[in-house]
């Protein structure tokens, strides 16, 4: 067994631990778990940290449990929230669970023949038949209201000076008790003695260790990791269009790859440790190379490659890299014509566009006429000047003033990409 805690420490992935956790993990194989609330039908890159923690845990020889919060997802975790989240109905939760389950199976080894095979569980299975009176008598009586009120997730919401102060419903207040019950159940049924999660989960996790101590007289452990932030203060994993999802239907591999390529130098140095499995020596060399030539973006490129390959696959990575080359590369006309429509439109998102008759294009249109008719260039004089300067390209290929644009130039039988100079683009759609 490798040293799980030492691995997390140099990667900057330890925030807090119950004393004795490190020693326990060095002594024997341990069963530990992390919970995932199914608030959407896909996980996003904010969920990558707990996934990677479980991957490190399994690689170190321990047994990981991934627990989908089918029950707790109906309540809503107040940790880190300034207002109560919308509660999901059971049908939506079940759909979300299916999507989350499929994604987790991509990252962890669930082969039952392995001694430390991962297991996927759903807390709805052991919560659905709980009777309120039994829960209050057998679980609730062991945790005082004073204890629950002292938790940061509760205090922040009840503090009159807090931003967006809305108070806290009884529903949310019970969340830590339900999460604590999960830990108790897994301790009893799976010999699970460790719960891991983000630093905002410390209060919920330690409620579980306290229940185990008071009800079972047992010793349980907790480990939390820092919440990932961006150096500029903006939220990690968010773009102008929203979350960066792990589902390729929600966030294409190209856009996923671009997110990592575009992180700052400072963030790249942290993220290469957190989101990849490259060893310490390799990462230190990459950081050194990057610092000596930051304009080459060595760290960002390697980071984007490693994470895209891990979340998607080698083929998706290669397509994303090809799509990236199209925007800035030369002699890429053939690559451009092979692009699927979605990726093409994503690469040139925000580029002005116009329409042209497909019939007219079939017969062929002189390039100068097309530049003016499409309104890409304002006048025939401007079109002639641009052609004389050799600054006009069709589908990233320079053309002369005698070029005839036809349907053979169509990308996906639908689009022609016009360009003047390096940065001025226009998409023409055949209709």
N, C-alpha and C positions, 0 to 999 in steps of 0.2 A: 504494500500500500504506500502511495506517495503522500507527501505532506500537504494536505488540502489547505490548511490555514496558512502555511508559509507561501503557497502559490497565490492565495488571495491577497496576502499582505503586500507583496511586491507589486501587485497589479492595482493596489489602492482600493481594494474591494472589501475592506473590513471597517465597519463603523462602530459596532458594539458587540460584546459577547458576554454571556453569563460566565463567571469564573469557573474554570474546570473544563470548558468546552474544548480547548485546544488539546489538553492532555487526554481527554476521552477519545478524540478522533485519531490520536497517535497510537492508542492502545489496541483498538479492535475495529472491525467493520460495524458501522453505525447506520441505522435507518433514519433518514431525515426527510422533511417535506417542505414544500412551498405551495401556497395557494394561488389560484388564478381565477379572478372573478370574470364570468362570461358576460361582460357588459356590451360586447359586440361579437359578430360572427368571425372576427379575425383578431389575432393579437397584433400589436404594433411594436415599433422598435423600442419603446419604453419598457416592454415586457422582455426584451432580449436579455437584460441583466439577470433577472431571476432564472431564465432558461439556461443561461451560460453558467450560473452558479450550480445548478443541478447537473450540468454536463461535467464541470470540474469535479463535483462531488462523486459522480459515478466513475469518472476516470481515475479518481484517487482510491477506488475500491469499495466505496460505500454504496448503500442502496437508496436511490432517490424515489420519493413518492411525489407525483404531481397531482394536486387536489383541485379539481374544478369546483368552484363555489356555486353549485346549482341552487343551494338553499340560501347561503349568505348573499348571493347575488340578488336575491329577492328583497333583501333588507337595505343594502347599500352601506359601504364602509365610510364613516365620517372622517377618517384620517386624511389630513391634508385638504379637506374640503371646507368651503366657507358657506355652502348651502346644501340642503338635502338633495341628493340625486333623484332623478325620476325612477320609480320602481318599474321593473319589467314584468310583463305577464309571462306565464309559464311556457306558452308556445314559443315566444321569442327567445326565452332563455334556453329552451331545448335546442333550437336552431343554432344559437350561439355556441352552446356546448359542443355540438357536432363539429363546428368549424375549428374551435380551439383544440379539441382532441386530436383532430387530423394534423394540426400544426405541431403539437407537442411530440407526436409520434415520429416526426421528421428529425427531431434533435436528440432524443434519448433512445437508448437500447432497451426494448421491451421483451427481448428474447427470454422466455421463461426458463430456458436451460442454463442461463447464466446465474451464478450465485448472487449477484447484485443487480439482477434485472430490475429495470424501472417498473413502477406500477402507476396506472392512471385511475384515480378514484373520483367520486362525486359526492360531496357532503350531503346532497339531497337524499341519497340512499339511506343514510343513518339518521336523518333529521325528519323526514317526511312523516314518520309514525310517532314522533314524540308528542306526548300529551302535555299540555300547558301546566297542569297541576304537578305532574311528575317532574317536569323540568325545573319548576320553581322550587319544589321540595328537595330534589336530589342534587341539583346543580346550583341554583340561585342562592340557596341558603349559605353556601360556602364562601361567597364573595360579597363583601360589604359594599354598600352604596358609596361610602367614604373612599374605599379602594378604587372604585370605578371612576369617581369624580376627580381623583387625583391624576388621572391619565391626561397627557397633553392633548390628545385628540378631542377629549371632552372639554377640558379647560379653555382651549382656544375658541371653541364654539360658544361657550357660556360666558366668556369675558365680554362685558358690556362695551368695551372699547374696540372690539374686533371689527375688522372690515366686513362689510356685507353681513352684518349681524342678523341672523334669522333664528337664533336659538337652536335647540336640538329636540327632535321628536323622540318619544319613547322607543320607537322602532330603531332609530339609529343608536340610541343609548344601549340597547341590548346587543348590538353587533359584537362587541368585544367578548361578551359572555358566550355567544354562539361560536365565535372563532376559538375561544378557549375550550369549548366543548369538543370541537373538532380534534384538537390536540389530545385531549383526554381520551377520546374514542380511538384515535390512532395509536396512542400509548398502550391501550388495553388490547387492541386487536392486531396491531402490526409491530408491536415492540418498538414503536417510533419514539425516540427520545430527544430529537432535535427538530426545531422549526426555524426556518430561515425566511428572510424577507427584506424589504426596503426599510430604511431607518424610521420611516413614518409608521411602521408596523410594530415597533418595539412594545408599545403599551398592550396591543392585542395579543402579541406572542407571550409576553410575561404573564398575562392573565391565564393563559393555558398552563404555563409552568406552575403557577400558584394553585390552580385546580388540581393538577396531578399531585402536588405536594400535600394538599389538604385532604383530598379524597382517597388517594391511593398510597400516600406516604412515600411516593417515589421521587426520584430526582430527574428532572428534565432540563434541557438546555436550549439556549436561544442564540442566534447569530443574525445580525443585520448588516446590510451593505449600504453605502452612501447613496442618496438620490442623485442621479446624474443631472448635471446642469451644463449650460453652455457658458463660455467665458464672457460673452457679451450680455449675459443676464437674461436672454430670451429662453423660452422653454425648449428643452431637448426633445427631438422627435417631432416637432411641429414645423410645418411650412405654411406658406400663404394659403394653400389649398387644404390644410388640415393635417391629420396624422399621417405618418409614414407607416403604412401597413405591411405585414409580412405576406399577406395574400396578394399574389401577382395580379389578380383581377381588380384589386382596390388601388394598389400602387405597383405600376409596372416595374420589371427589373431595371429598365433604363432609368426611371425616376428614382428608384431605390439607390442605384449606383451613383447617380448624380448627387444625392443627398450627402453621401460620404465624401465624394470628391470635393465638395464645396465647403467642408468644415474648415475652421480657422487652423492655423499652425499650432496654436496653443491647445485647442481641443483635440487635434489629431494626435498629439503626444500622449494625451490621456486615453483617448478612445482606442488607440492601437493596443494598449495594455488590457483594456476592459473587454473589448468586443472581438478579439482574436485569440487564437491559441498558440501564436508564435512564442518561442521561448525567449527568456530574458536577454540572452546574448544577441539574438537576431534583432530584437526590438531596440536595444541600445545602439546597435550598429546603424539601424535605419534612422533613428533619431539624430545620430551624429552626422550621417550623410545628408539628411534633410536640413540640418542647421547650417551646413557648409554651402548648400545650394537650394535655399527655400523656393526659388522660382520654379524649380523642377517638380515641386509638389510630390516628392518621393513618398512621404508618409501617407498623404491623402490617397494616392493611387494604390498603394499596397493595402491600406485599410479598406478601401472600396472593393478591391478584388477579394480579399479574405471574407468580408462580411456578406457580399453578394453571393459568393460561392457557397458559403455555409447555409444561408437562408434559402437560396434558390438552387442552382446547380451550375456546373461548368458551362453548359450550353447557354444558359441565360446570361451568365457573366460575359461570355464571348460576344453575344448579341448586343449587350449593353455597351461593351467597349467599342464595338464596331459603330454603334449609333453615336457614341461620343466622338469618334474619329471623323464622322461625316460632317459634323458642325465645323470642325477646325482643320480638317485634313485636305489634302490635294489628291486628285485622281481617285475620287471615291464615288464616281457616277454609278458604277456597277453595284456597289454596296447600297447606295441610295435606292436603286430600283428593286432591290431584294427586300427592302423594309416592309413590314406590315403597316397597314394604315394607321393604327393607333400609335405606334412608335414614331412614325413620320410626323404625325400631328403634334406629338409631345415634344419632339426635338425642336420643332419650329413654332412652338406655342407662343401666341402673341404677335406673330408675324402678320402684317396686313394681307388681305386676300381679295380675290375677285373671281368672276366667272367668265367662261367663254363657251361658245357653242361647240359641242363635241363634233357636230357635222362639219363645221367650218375647219376645225382642227384636223379632221380626217383628210380634207383636201389640201392641207398645208397652208401656213401663213408665214410670209416673210418676217424675220425677226424684228425689223424696225416697226412694221405695222403692229405686231403683237405688243411691243413695249408701250405703244401709244394707246391702242384700243383697250388694253387691260388697265390703263391709267396708272401703270407702274411708273412711267416717266411722263412728264406733263406735255411734251411736244415732240414733233418729229425732229426738230433741230437738236433737242436734248438727246433723243435716241441716237441720232447720227454721231453726235459728239462722244457719247458713251461707247459706241461701237468702234469709233476711230481710236479711242483711248485704250481699246482692248480690255474694257472693264466689265463687260457683260458676260454672264454665264447662264447656261440652261442646265439645271440639275448638276450644279457644281463643276460644269465643264465650259471653258471659254469658247465663245462663238464669234464668227466674223459677220460682216454686214450682209453676206450673201446666204446666211443660214436660213433654212426653211423649217419652221417648227411644225411638227405633225403629231399624230396619235402615237407614233413610235417613241415619242419622248415622255409619254405618260407614266407616272409612278402609280402602281396599283390601279392602272386603267382609269385614273381619275385626276391626277394632279401633275402640274408642271411647276418646278421651282425656279423662279427668276431671281437673279442676283446682280447687283451692281457694286463693284468694289468688294471689300472684305465683309462688310457688316449689313448692307442694305438688301433685305430679302423681300420676296413677294410670292405668295402661293396662288396659283391659278387653277381653278377647279373646272373641269369639263362637265357641262350639263346638257 
